[in-house]
Amino acid sequence: MPLSWTRSGRPVPPTIHPLSPEVYDGQWRQGTNNQGAATFGTANRAIFFPFYLTEAATFVRAFVVNGATQSGNIDIGIYDANGIRLVSTGGTALSGATTTQSFTLSSTTLAGMTLYYLAMVVDNPSAIFAAAAFGSTRNLGSLMRTSSYPLPVDASSWVVNTFNTIPFFGIARTTAF
């Protein structure tokens, strides 16, 4: 099924994350069967979530909602539709239990009416994040790539995501957190 959207007239929200309306396939949001915390599961596996903006917007921060235990490093970024990295936080140590951790993102303006991917990778499997779990058929549109820490410049060798737990992370238009 090809990816497609229509202009909704809705302004771009302050944050984009895997459960926001801008992420492709509303079934992600409607199909949750468990919310809580989960480990990332696989070291160095990058996950990519397609999103679409109705108008141009500038993003300056990235964030993740940490669970009770943190270890290792994280990288959060934005990719174009061809799998080319536009910006990322770079490898950053995870810290802070059960809190939102935010990271500086080089100010990046994204065009409207364009497909992008929100990406995250962690260098170890034991870091815990706030997350939502979905049935195995709910991963339409989401992609993954192994051996990807830090986030690679070119991730076009990505494949369909088979991981059903979605950590709560994203990008923000504001510096306040």
C-alpha positions as CSV (number, residue, x, y, z in Angstrom):
1,M,0.0,0.0,0.0
2,P,1.6,3.3,-1.0
3,L,2.1,6.0,1.6
4,S,-0.2,9.0,1.0
5,W,-1.8,11.9,2.9
6,T,-4.1,14.8,2.2
7,R,-3.7,18.3,3.6
8,S,-5.8,18.4,6.8
9,G,-5.5,22.1,7.6
10,R,-4.2,21.2,11.0
11,P,-1.2,23.2,12.2
12,V,2.1,21.3,13.0
13,P,2.0,20.4,16.7
14,P,4.9,21.3,19.1
15,T,6.1,17.6,19.1
16,I,6.2,14.7,16.7
17,H,6.5,11.2,18.1
18,P,5.4,7.7,17.1
19,L,1.9,8.2,18.6
20,S,1.2,11.6,17.1
21,P,-1.3,12.1,14.3
22,E,1.5,13.1,11.9
23,V,2.9,9.5,11.9
24,Y,1.6,7.4,9.2
25,D,-1.1,4.8,9.8
26,G,-3.6,5.8,12.5
27,Q,-3.8,2.1,13.5
28,W,-0.6,2.7,15.5
29,R,-2.5,4.9,17.9
30,Q,-5.7,2.9,17.8
31,G,-4.1,-0.5,18.2
32,T,-2.3,-0.3,21.4
33,N,-2.9,-3.2,23.7
34,N,-0.4,-2.4,26.4
35,Q,1.3,0.8,27.6
36,G,4.0,1.0,30.3
37,A,7.7,0.5,30.1
38,A,9.9,-1.9,28.1
39,T,13.5,-2.5,27.2
40,F,14.8,-1.5,23.8
41,G,15.4,-5.2,23.1
42,T,18.1,-5.2,20.6
43,A,21.4,-3.3,20.7
44,N,22.2,-1.1,17.7
45,R,18.9,-1.7,15.9
46,A,17.5,1.6,14.6
47,I,13.8,2.1,14.3
48,F,12.2,4.5,11.8
49,F,8.6,6.0,11.9
50,P,7.3,7.8,8.8
51,F,5.7,11.2,9.4
52,Y,4.2,13.9,7.4
53,L,3.8,17.7,8.0
54,T,1.0,19.7,6.5
55,E,3.3,22.8,6.5
56,A,7.0,23.7,7.0
57,A,8.2,23.5,10.6
58,T,11.5,24.0,12.4
59,F,12.6,21.5,15.1
60,V,15.3,22.2,17.7
61,R,15.1,19.4,20.3
62,A,14.7,15.6,20.5
63,F,13.4,13.7,23.5
64,V,12.9,10.3,25.0
65,V,10.8,9.2,28.1
66,N,13.1,7.1,30.2
67,G,12.0,4.2,32.3
68,A,13.3,3.0,35.6
69,T,16.8,1.9,34.5
70,Q,19.1,3.6,32.0
71,S,22.4,2.5,30.5
72,G,24.2,3.1,27.4
73,N,23.8,5.7,24.7
74,I,21.0,6.9,22.3
75,D,20.9,8.7,19.0
76,I,17.7,10.3,17.7
77,G,17.3,11.8,14.2
78,I,15.3,12.7,11.1
79,Y,15.6,11.0,7.7
80,D,14.2,11.9,4.3
81,A,12.1,9.5,2.3
82,N,15.1,7.9,0.7
83,G,16.8,7.0,4.0
84,I,19.3,9.9,4.1
85,R,19.9,11.4,7.5
86,L,19.1,15.1,7.7
87,V,20.0,15.6,11.3
88,S,20.6,13.7,14.5
89,T,21.6,14.3,18.1
90,G,24.7,12.2,17.8
91,G,25.5,9.5,20.4
92,T,24.4,10.8,23.9
93,A,24.5,9.1,27.2
94,L,21.1,8.1,28.6
95,S,20.5,9.5,32.1
96,G,17.6,10.0,34.5
97,A,15.1,7.4,35.7
98,T,11.4,7.8,34.9
99,T,11.9,11.2,33.4
100,T,11.9,12.9,30.0
101,Q,15.4,13.4,28.7
102,S,15.9,16.1,26.1
103,F,18.7,16.6,23.6
104,T,19.8,19.6,21.5
105,L,19.0,19.1,17.8
106,S,20.6,21.4,15.2
107,S,17.8,23.7,14.2
108,T,16.2,21.9,11.2
109,T,13.4,23.2,9.0
110,L,11.4,20.5,7.3
111,A,9.2,21.3,4.3
112,G,5.5,20.7,4.4
113,M,3.7,18.0,2.3
114,T,6.8,15.8,2.5
115,L,7.5,12.3,3.9
116,Y,10.2,12.1,6.6
117,Y,11.2,9.4,9.1
118,L,11.8,9.9,12.8
119,A,14.6,7.5,14.0
120,M,16.0,6.2,17.2
121,V,18.8,3.8,18.1
122,V,20.3,2.6,21.4
123,D,23.7,0.9,21.7
124,N,22.5,-1.7,24.3
125,P,19.4,-3.9,24.8
126,S,18.8,-3.2,28.5
127,A,17.8,0.5,28.5
128,I,14.2,0.9,29.6
129,F,11.7,3.4,28.0
130,A,8.1,4.4,28.4
131,A,6.5,2.4,25.6
132,A,3.4,1.1,23.9
133,A,3.0,-2.5,22.6
134,F,1.1,-3.3,19.5
135,G,-0.1,-6.5,17.8
136,S,2.2,-7.9,15.1
137,T,0.2,-6.5,12.2
138,R,0.4,-3.0,13.5
139,N,3.9,-2.2,12.3
140,L,2.8,-1.0,8.8
141,G,5.0,1.9,7.7
142,S,7.6,1.4,10.4
143,L,11.1,0.4,9.3
144,M,14.3,-0.9,11.1
145,R,17.9,-1.4,10.4
146,T,20.5,-3.4,12.3
147,S,24.1,-2.4,13.1
148,S,23.1,1.3,13.1
149,Y,24.6,2.9,16.2
150,P,25.2,5.8,15.8
151,L,22.5,6.6,13.3
152,P,24.1,6.1,9.8
153,V,24.2,8.8,7.1
154,D,22.5,6.4,4.7
155,A,19.9,4.0,6.1
156,S,18.3,3.0,2.8
157,S,19.0,-0.7,3.5
158,W,16.2,-0.5,6.1
159,V,13.5,-3.3,6.2
160,V,10.0,-3.6,7.6
161,N,10.1,-3.3,11.4
162,T,9.2,-6.5,13.2
163,F,9.6,-5.1,16.7
164,N,6.1,-4.5,18.3
165,T,7.1,-2.3,21.2
166,I,7.3,1.4,20.4
167,P,9.4,3.6,22.8
168,F,8.1,7.1,23.4
169,F,10.5,9.5,21.8
170,G,10.4,12.3,19.3
171,I,11.3,15.8,18.1
172,A,10.2,19.2,19.3
173,R,9.7,22.7,18.0
174,T,10.5,24.3,21.3
175,T,13.5,24.3,23.6
176,A,11.3,24.1,26.8
177,F,10.9,20.7,28.4
